[in-house]
Amino acid sequence: MKITRVRLFEVELPLVHSFQTSSHKKSSLTHILVELTDEHDSTGWGEVASPTHPYFTSETTDTAWLMATGYLVQSVLGVEWEHPGDVDGCWAKIRGHEFAKAGFAGAAWDLWAKANSQSLAAGLGGTRSVVRSGVSLGIEPTIDILLDQVDKQVSAGYGRVKLKIAPGWDVLPVQAVRQAYPALDLHVDANGAYGSDTSSMDRLAQLDAYGLTMIEQPFAPRDFPAHARLQERIATAVCLDEAVVQLDDLRTMIAMKAGRVLNIKVSRMAGLTVAKAAHDLAWNEGIPVWCGGMHEFGIGRAGNVALSSLPNFTLPSDVSGSDKYYARDVITPAITARDGAVDVPTGPGIGFAIDHAWIAHNQLRYFDSEVPADQSGRQ
């Protein structure tokens, strides 16, 4: 296969419900969509789901656009390849910028799966036809509002709820939700908001009393020792997210016993190739995984669903229906959840049609580059 054209679309979609984390609040999201075209004019789509601001990661939409237009496009144009893993080698010299790379890797996997007349899930080695889904709820102004949000999601059939926490918004909201829903699969995510001092450790240790499935990323991304100390102290599983960007980070987590669960985010780990390798390594080490989300549009969400069909994704993943986040998505039909579960698409590639009109309507920036006609290899 040869990529003969690359198009980039920066698109902003409003959120149905604003979302508050430990760092900031957002009411809309801006992501970059990647379209790769091969010599047969077939196309594959991927999504750069980087945040707009540098709070979750150092990458932003602007840095991803710069990296994509300045480096990644030229690294893949005109290159011959047989498997999506080969495309990752095109940017081997480029350090970091995992979110930007993930968009190109996703488009390559979609293109390759379509060329082989198989679903993305099948191409990745998926083994299940339905994926259990959970939802992630942000920090709300009051506990009553939070309980209303939890009730909506439980009523919609979701069996797992993740609560964002931060210093000052942790024990009391968790206690309230647990009292209201004694049997709910509940876990919390701090996005690295806590220090590793004794008082923070003591505060987080109080959460051990509420039967949580996990405490996700309480400390700074590189602070493996703090995570290891907390895991040794509490019965609740510590889950790492931002800390694991490369496979070597996962090996560090395993060696230091810094957690017992891994959140695999496709975007954080530079795409589906690395994410699948992380799944395989964790599986061999007996570490269960689940697929986290970045509020992806439908293109990235479809990739997450396909990845979540792999056998070691034994915990509910953040692959809830698109309607929880967007009134209209960039794919048709939209991804839907039924009783807290999402069907794994069986159509070629990501398994959905692209809503070109909606993309154009919400487009902020556009980029187009292709190899010269005499070098395209079109037949």
N, C-alpha and C positions, 0 to 999 in steps of 0.2 A: 504494500500500500504506500501511497505517497500523498502527503497533504499539500494541496495546490493553492488553497485559499484559507485565510483566517479572518473572521469578522468578530468584533467585540461590540457589545451593547451594554452600556451602563444604564440600569433601570431602577427607578424608585417606585416602591409600592407602599401604600398606607397600611398600617396595622389595624385590625379590627378592634383590638384592645391594647392600649399602651403597656409597655413592659419595663419594670424597674428592677435593676440589679444592684449589687453593692457599689457600683461605680457611677451609673448614670441611668437616665430614663429615655426611652425612645418611642416615638409614635409612628415612625415609618422606617423602612430599610432600603438601602441602596446597594445592589449587588451588580456584578459584571457577568454577563452571559457570554460564553465562548462558543462559536460555531466553527467547526473544522470541516472543510470540503476536500474530498479526495479526487483522484484523476478520473473517476467515473461519475463525478458530480453527486455522490452520496454525501450526506452530512451527519455529523455527530455533535451533540450539545453537552456542554459542561457549565458549571456555575462557580464563580469566585465569590464565596459568601463571606468575605472579609468584613469586619465591622467598619463603621464610618470613623470611629474615634479609637485611639491607641490605648484602650483600657483592658480589654481581654488579651490582646496581643499587640506587639509593636507594629503589625501591619494594619493598614487602613485601605479604604477604597481607593484613595489617591495614590498610595504607594503601589498598590496592586495594578492600577492602570499604568503607571509609569513602568513597572517591571514587565507587564504584559506587552505593551507597545514598544518598549525599548529593547527588550531582550528575548522574551519567550516566543513571540511571533516569529522572529527571524531564526530562532533555534530549531523550530519544527518545520518551517516552510521548505518544501522540496526534498525532505528527508525520506528515504525508503525505510519501511519498518514492517514487521510481521505480527508483532504482538504489542499490546498497549504498554507492557513493561519496558519495551525497547524505547518508547517515547520518553520515559523518565530519564533515560540516558542522554537525551538531547540537552538537558539543562544540568548535567552533573557538575559542571564547574560553578554553577550559581549557588551561593550559600543562602540559606534561609528562604524567605518569601514563599512559605509553604501554601498559603491560601491561594496565591496567584497560580502556583504550579498545579494545585488541585483542580482548578477550572479546566486547564488544558488536558490533564490526565483523564478527567471525567469525560470530556468530549472524545478523546481517543478511544476509551473503553466503549462508549456508545457507538461510535463509528465502526469499530472492530466487531462488536456483537451483531450489528445490523448486517455487515458484510458476510458474517457466518450464519445468518438467519437464525439467531438465537437470542434469548432474552439476556439482559445484563446479569441478572441473578444466576442464570445457568452458566454464563461465561466465567463468573467469579467462583463457581462451585457451590452455589446455594443448595440447601437440602430441604427447605420448608416452603410451603405455599402461602402461609399466613404468618405475619409478624405481630407479636404483641407490642402494643404501644403504650407509652406513658405520656404525661404532660408535665411541662415545666411552668411554674407560676412565679411571678415576680414579687417583689416587696410591695405591699399595698399600704395605703395611708393608715388603715386601721385593721385590727384583727377581724372585726365583723365583715369588712369588705373581703378580706382573704377567705373567710369561711364561706361567703357567698360564691366566690370563684371556685373553691374546692367543690362545693355542692354541685355547681354546673358541670364540672368535669366528671365527677362520680356519677351524676345522673346521665351523662352522655355515654357511660359504660367504661370509662378509663379506670383500670384497677391499680395503677401506680401514679402517684403525684409527687413531683419534686418541688420543694420550696426553696427559693433563694433566701439566704440568710446573710447577715452582716452584724458586726458588733452593735448591740442595742436592739436588734431584731432577730432573735434566735430562740431562746428557751421558751418565752411566753407564747409566740405564735405556734411553735411546734407542740407545746403542751395543749393549746386550744384545739388544734387540728386532731391531735391524737385522741383527746377526750371525745370529740364529736364523731370520730371515725376510728374506733378501736382496732378494727381488722384491716385497715387500709395499708397497702404497700406504700410506705412513705420514706422518702429520703431527702436530704438537704444538700445544698450546694452553696459554698461561700465564695467561689471564684478567687481564692487566695486572699481574702479580706482580713484574716487574723494574723497577728504577730505570733511569734513562737515563745513569748514570755510565759511565765508561770500562770498569770491570771487568765490569759487566753486559753491555755491548756486546761485549766480548771473549768472555765466556762464551757468549752466544747465537751469536756468529759461529762457534764451534766446531761447532755443529750443522750447519753448511753441508757438513760432510764426510760426512753420512749419507744423502744423497739423499732428503731430505724433500720432500713435495709442497708444504708450506707451514709457516711459523711463525705461529701465530695470536695476535694481540693480546698481544705481549710487554710493552708499556708501558701506562701509565695511559690511560684513554679519551680525554682531551683532548690528549694529547701527540702530535700529528701530526708535529712536527719530529723527535722521536726515531725514530718509525717510518720517516720518510723517510731519515734518516741510516743506519739499519740496512739498509733496502732498497737503498740505493746501495752499501753495503759488501758485501752477500752475494748469491750467485746464487739461493738459495732464495727463493721468493715469500713476501712478508709478506702476511698476511691480516688485515683489520680486522673486528672484531666489535663490542665494546662502544663503540668510537669512533664508529660510524655509527648514529645514532638517527633523524636526520631526513635528508631529501634534500640539504639544504645541507651536512651532514657528508660525504656522499658526494662532493659537488662539491669540498669541501676536500681530501679524500683524492686525488681525481683531479688537482687543480691542484698539490698539493705532491708528487705521486708517492710517497705514503706507503704504498702497497701495490699489489699486482698481482692480488689476489683479494679478493672480498667474501663474508662470511658474512651471509646475510639471515636474521634471526630475526623471524618474524611478530610475536611478542610485543614484542620490543625496538623495533620500528618502528611500533607502534600499530595493527597489523592488516594484513589482506590487501590493502587498497587501496593503502597506502603501500608495502608490500612488493612489490607488482606494479610500482609506479612505479619503485622502486629497481632491480628486475630490468631494466626497459626502459632506464633511464639507463645502467646498467652495460653492457648489451648494445651500446648505441650507441657506448660508449667502448672496446669490446673487452676488458672486464674480466669474466672468468668468475665465476659465483656458485654457491653451494651453500646449502642450507637447513640452518641450525643448529637445535638443539632445546633445550628447557628441561625435558626428561623429561616432556613433556606426557602427559596421559591420552589416551584414544583420540579424544576430540572434537578437541582441538588437534592431535593427531598426524595425523588425517585431513585437516585443513586444510593441514598441512605437505606431505603427500603430493600433494594437489591442486596446491599452488603449485609443487612440484618438477617438475611435468609441463610447465612453461613451457620454451621452447627454450634459454634461456641458462643453465639449471641443468645445466651440463656436467660437474660434479664430483659424486661421491657425497655424498648428503645424510644428515643425522642423522634418518632416518625408519625406523630398524630396527623389527623386530617388537615388539609390546607385551609379549610374554612375556619379553623380556630385562629388563624393568623391573617388571612387575606380574603376579602370579599370576592375577588376574582384573581386567579392565578395565571401564570404564563404558560401553563399546559392545559390541554383538554383531553379527557375530562379531568377535573381536579382530583387529587388524592383524597379519599374519604376513609374514615374509620367506622367500623361497625362493632359495637360492644367492645370497644377498646382494642380492636385488632385491624390491621391493614392487609389487604390482599397483595401478594407479591406479583407484579406485572409479568405477564407471559408473552407479550408482544415483542417484536425485535427491538434490541437496544433498551433504552429506558422504558419503552412500552407506552409512551404517550405522544400525542401530537403537540406541536408548538403553536402557541397562539401569537402569530406574528403581528397581528393588528394591535393586540394589547401591549406587546413589547414596544412597538413603534409609538403608541400613545403615551407611554410612560418613560420613554427614552430620554436620557440626559446627555449622553455622549455616544459617539459611534466611531469605529475604526475599521478599515478594510485594507487588506494587503493580500496579494497573490503573486505566484511565480509567473515569469513571463510566459506568454502563450506557447512559445517554441520549446519550453522546458517543462510544460505541465504534464505531458504524457497522456493527455485526454484522448480517448478513443471514440 
